[in-house]
Amino acid sequence: MFQGKLTEINTAEHVAYRRRMGLILGAALGLCYGLVSQTVNRLALPGTPLYQPPLGPFGNTFIWLVIGAALGAATTSPNGALAGTFLGSGLAALAALVANLIGVSVRAELIPATVIVVLFLWLPFVGVIVPILGLFCWMVHGQQEAQVESTPLYRRALAPAGLFILVVAVGALSLHDSDARQQIAQMNALVRAGLQAPGPTALPPALAVAEIGGFAEHASPSYTLEWTQRGMNRYRIPRPLTNYDQHALVVARFDNGWVLACLFMAPAHEPICQGYERETRGG
């Protein structure tokens, strides 16, 4: 009886339906995650020009749509749910590791070691992703069975709806915490005040220091802001020991290539700023 049901489910028509559903639902979930993760900070900080590499909010959302579609197709292509889950998880883990390496400067002699590190980290990444794609694969295979059994549409929609709610919740985790949002807003106000200053003597104190190299001469009205606690040392701003674990950078990138980085030691504190002719690289 079980073999007969399995044969019925795995007919060419129903397999095509499962793969089509995997592609469509994967794309929809990717689009959902992209929209939430790329807009949540913009909604929390209206009017603030946020830095969102590599392609900005709309381009990044499209990338997530493509990633979702690709993973959905890969996960649901094999007839076995287990095989599909591990195939999709393996590809997702590899893509995540490669994406983290893009833009990182690696010396030629360190490339073999970097490849070894990527391969070493790949299996743990797979383990993290398996439960997520396993849930997706279970849902799509359930849709395939529901089609065979002519289950009403409202009942078929329950599992996808639950997964969409989960994806929205995960996307919302991209929201900066209240301290980060406060520092971004403070940086935005600082840059705007500097742009509106009638002369160098009217600049805010944080922008009048010699390390900046002349805010009025370099800054332009079009810029983006990025909050980060990663790779702060590459900006070579002296970091006091006070509140060391709370330090954060807000980086303003102007459309003429000039960069202004400000170190915030704690919320609402006056930052320490420094200017750069171009973006810095390295760690």
CORTA-V784078 format. One record per backbone hydrogen bond with DSSP energy under -0.5 kcal/mol. NH is the residue of the N-H (numbers start at 1). CO is the residue of the C=O. E is the energy in kcal/mol with one decimal. If there is no record, write none. Layout:
nh=NH co=CO e=E
nh=NH co=CO e=E
This chain:
nh=5 co=1 e=-2.2
nh=6 co=2 e=-2.6
nh=7 co=3 e=-2.4
nh=8 co=4 e=-2.1
nh=9 co=5 e=-2.4
nh=10 co=6 e=-2.1
nh=11 co=8 e=-0.9
nh=15 co=11 e=-2.6
nh=16 co=12 e=-2.2
nh=17 co=13 e=-1.7
nh=18 co=14 e=-2.4
nh=19 co=15 e=-2.4
nh=20 co=16 e=-2.3
nh=21 co=17 e=-2.7
nh=22 co=18 e=-2.5
nh=23 co=19 e=-2.2
nh=24 co=20 e=-2.6
nh=25 co=21 e=-3.1
nh=26 co=22 e=-2.0
nh=27 co=23 e=-2.2
nh=28 co=24 e=-2.5
nh=29 co=25 e=-2.7
nh=30 co=26 e=-2.5
nh=31 co=27 e=-2.6
nh=32 co=28 e=-2.4
nh=33 co=29 e=-2.7
nh=34 co=30 e=-2.7
nh=35 co=31 e=-2.7
nh=36 co=32 e=-2.2
nh=37 co=33 e=-3.0
nh=38 co=34 e=-2.1
nh=39 co=35 e=-1.0
nh=39 co=36 e=-0.5
nh=40 co=36 e=-2.0
nh=43 co=39 e=-2.5
nh=44 co=40 e=-1.6
nh=45 co=41 e=-1.7
nh=46 co=43 e=-0.6
nh=48 co=45 e=-2.0
nh=49 co=47 e=-0.5
nh=50 co=48 e=-1.3
nh=51 co=225 e=-3.0
nh=52 co=50 e=-0.6
nh=56 co=52 e=-2.0
nh=59 co=55 e=-0.9
nh=60 co=56 e=-2.9
nh=61 co=57 e=-1.8
nh=62 co=58 e=-2.0
nh=63 co=59 e=-2.0
nh=64 co=60 e=-2.2
nh=65 co=61 e=-1.9
nh=66 co=62 e=-2.4
nh=67 co=63 e=-2.7
nh=68 co=64 e=-2.7
nh=69 co=65 e=-2.4
nh=70 co=66 e=-2.7
nh=71 co=67 e=-2.7
nh=72 co=68 e=-2.5
nh=73 co=69 e=-2.4
nh=74 co=70 e=-2.5
nh=75 co=71 e=-2.6
nh=76 co=72 e=-1.5
nh=77 co=73 e=-0.8
nh=78 co=74 e=-0.6
nh=84 co=80 e=-2.2
nh=85 co=81 e=-2.4
nh=86 co=82 e=-2.2
nh=87 co=83 e=-2.3
nh=88 co=84 e=-2.6
nh=89 co=85 e=-2.3
nh=90 co=86 e=-2.3
nh=91 co=87 e=-2.1
nh=92 co=88 e=-2.5
nh=93 co=89 e=-2.6
nh=94 co=90 e=-2.0
nh=95 co=91 e=-2.5
nh=96 co=92 e=-2.4
nh=97 co=93 e=-2.2
nh=98 co=94 e=-2.4
nh=99 co=95 e=-2.5
nh=100 co=96 e=-1.6
nh=101 co=97 e=-0.8
nh=101 co=98 e=-0.8
nh=102 co=98 e=-1.1
nh=104 co=101 e=-2.1
nh=105 co=103 e=-0.5
nh=106 co=104 e=-0.5
nh=110 co=107 e=-1.8
nh=111 co=107 e=-0.5
nh=111 co=108 e=-1.2
nh=114 co=110 e=-2.4
nh=115 co=111 e=-2.4
nh=116 co=112 e=-2.0
nh=117 co=113 e=-2.3
nh=118 co=114 e=-2.4
nh=119 co=115 e=-2.4
nh=120 co=116 e=-2.4
nh=121 co=117 e=-2.2
nh=122 co=118 e=-1.2
nh=123 co=119 e=-0.7
nh=125 co=121 e=-1.9
nh=126 co=122 e=-2.3
nh=127 co=123 e=-2.2
nh=128 co=124 e=-1.6
nh=129 co=125 e=-2.0
nh=130 co=126 e=-2.4
nh=131 co=127 e=-0.6
nh=132 co=129 e=-0.5
nh=133 co=129 e=-2.3
nh=134 co=130 e=-2.7
nh=135 co=131 e=-1.8
nh=136 co=132 e=-1.7
nh=137 co=133 e=-3.0
nh=138 co=134 e=-2.5
nh=139 co=135 e=-2.0
nh=140 co=136 e=-2.4
nh=141 co=137 e=-2.7
nh=142 co=138 e=-1.8
nh=143 co=139 e=-1.8
nh=144 co=140 e=-2.0
nh=145 co=141 e=-2.2
nh=146 co=142 e=-2.4
nh=147 co=143 e=-1.9
nh=148 co=144 e=-1.9
nh=149 co=145 e=-2.4
nh=150 co=147 e=-0.9
nh=151 co=146 e=-2.8
nh=155 co=152 e=-0.7
nh=156 co=152 e=-1.8
nh=157 co=153 e=-1.8
nh=158 co=155 e=-0.8
nh=160 co=156 e=-0.7
nh=161 co=157 e=-2.3
nh=162 co=158 e=-2.2
nh=163 co=159 e=-2.1
nh=164 co=160 e=-2.5
nh=165 co=161 e=-2.1
nh=166 co=162 e=-1.9
nh=167 co=163 e=-2.4
nh=168 co=164 e=-2.4
nh=169 co=165 e=-2.1
nh=170 co=166 e=-2.3
nh=171 co=167 e=-2.8
nh=172 co=168 e=-2.1
nh=173 co=169 e=-0.6
nh=173 co=170 e=-1.1
nh=174 co=171 e=-1.7
nh=175 co=172 e=-1.8
nh=181 co=177 e=-2.5
nh=182 co=178 e=-2.2
nh=183 co=179 e=-2.2
nh=184 co=180 e=-2.5
nh=185 co=181 e=-2.4
nh=186 co=182 e=-2.3
nh=187 co=183 e=-2.4
nh=188 co=184 e=-2.6
nh=189 co=185 e=-2.3
nh=190 co=186 e=-2.1
nh=191 co=187 e=-2.7
nh=192 co=188 e=-2.4
nh=193 co=189 e=-2.4
nh=194 co=190 e=-2.1
nh=195 co=191 e=-2.5
nh=196 co=192 e=-1.8
nh=197 co=193 e=-0.7
nh=197 co=194 e=-0.6
nh=202 co=199 e=-1.7
nh=203 co=200 e=-1.3
nh=207 co=204 e=-1.8
nh=208 co=204 e=-0.7
nh=208 co=205 e=-1.0
nh=212 co=209 e=-1.2
nh=213 co=210 e=-1.1
nh=215 co=207 e=-0.5
nh=218 co=214 e=-1.3
nh=218 co=215 e=-0.5
nh=219 co=215 e=-3.0
nh=223 co=221 e=-0.6
nh=224 co=253 e=-1.8
nh=225 co=49 e=-2.5
nh=226 co=251 e=-2.0
nh=228 co=249 e=-2.6
nh=234 co=231 e=-1.1
nh=235 co=232 e=-1.6
nh=236 co=233 e=-1.7
nh=238 co=236 e=-0.6
nh=240 co=238 e=-0.6
nh=244 co=241 e=-1.5
nh=246 co=243 e=-2.1
nh=247 co=243 e=-0.5
nh=247 co=244 e=-1.2
nh=248 co=264 e=-2.1
nh=249 co=228 e=-3.0
nh=250 co=262 e=-2.1
nh=251 co=226 e=-3.0
nh=252 co=250 e=-0.5
nh=252 co=260 e=-3.6
nh=253 co=224 e=-2.4
nh=253 co=251 e=-0.6
nh=254 co=252 e=-0.6
nh=254 co=258 e=-2.7
nh=255 co=222 e=-2.3
nh=257 co=254 e=-2.2
nh=259 co=276 e=-2.5
nh=260 co=252 e=-2.8
nh=261 co=274 e=-2.6
nh=262 co=250 e=-2.1
nh=263 co=272 e=-3.3
nh=264 co=248 e=-3.5
nh=264 co=262 e=-0.6
nh=265 co=263 e=-0.6
nh=269 co=266 e=-1.9
nh=272 co=263 e=-2.0
nh=273 co=271 e=-0.6
nh=274 co=261 e=-2.2
nh=275 co=211 e=-1.3
nh=276 co=259 e=-2.5
